[in-house]
Amino acid sequence: MRVILLIGQIFISLAIIVVILMQSKGTGIGTVFGGSESFYRSKKGVEKLFIYLTIILAILFAVLSIIQVII
């Protein structure tokens, strides 16, 4: 059971890394150091999907971590 949880955590952590890297595409290096875009953009379509997917994967990772500590 512990092995299955550990493998699940590894896959989820890799998925979180990929989703976060996909979110940062299209942002310039200037936004990393505090610069902002000069116009307002709303999040649509794929960007919104990546945000929700990141939240879901983070919650799954936390739940698996707690379950693994309990077991």
C-alpha positions, -999 to +999 in steps of 0.1 A: +000+000+000+028+024+009+045+017-025+014+025-044+010+058-025+046+066-031+044+059-068+012+080-069+030+109-052+058+107-077+035+108-107+014+137-092+045+157-084+058+153-120+024+163-133+024+194-111+059+204-124+047+200-160+015+219-155+033+248-137+059+250-165+031+250-191+015+280-173+046+301-174+048+299-212+042+333-228+052+353-198+083+374-202+113+375-179+103+410-168+073+397-149+095+374-128+113+404-113+082+425-106+073+440-140+037+439-150+019+438-183+006+471-196-029+457-203-055+436-185-059+400-196-086+377-184-078+340-181-097+319-207-097+284-220-064+266-216-050+290-190-080+285-167-077+247-172-041+247-161-049+267-130-077+243-120-055+213-128-027+227-107-051+232-077-065+197-081-031+181-084-018+200-053-048+189-033-043+153-044-006+155-035-014+169+000-040+142+006-017+114-004+010+129+018-013+129+048-025+094+041+011+082+039+019+098+073-011+082+089-003+047+075 
